[in-house]
Amino acid sequence: MQKIINVLALASTAVSIAVVGTGAYVYVNKDAIIESVTEKALGSLGGGLGGDLPIGTPDLAPPAGQAAVPSAGLGVAQF
């Protein structure tokens, strides 16, 4: 029984050291990690925002000069 407890204690110690080591690595290298993620994110945009953005569906927008008239009240349908 004592051997099982010792094995569990060693496993727990190994996991604790791994967690602390990983946290220390991230803390020390946080600037490099942030820079790497930023470069990857900006690189995935494909060279800028030029004319690649969609403009939406024009049939959903009201024609020029017309605006949607808000209804009075709480938005409850009138019967």
Number of C-alpha atoms within 10 A of each C-alpha: 5 7 8 9 10 11 11 12 12 12 12 12 12 11 12 12 12 12 12 11 12 12 12 12 11 13 11 11 11 12 10 11 13 11 11 11 11 12 11 11 11 11 11 10 10 10 8 10 8 7 7 9 7 6 7 8 7 8 7 7 11 10 9 6 5 8 9 7 6 7 9 7 7 6 8 8 7 4 3
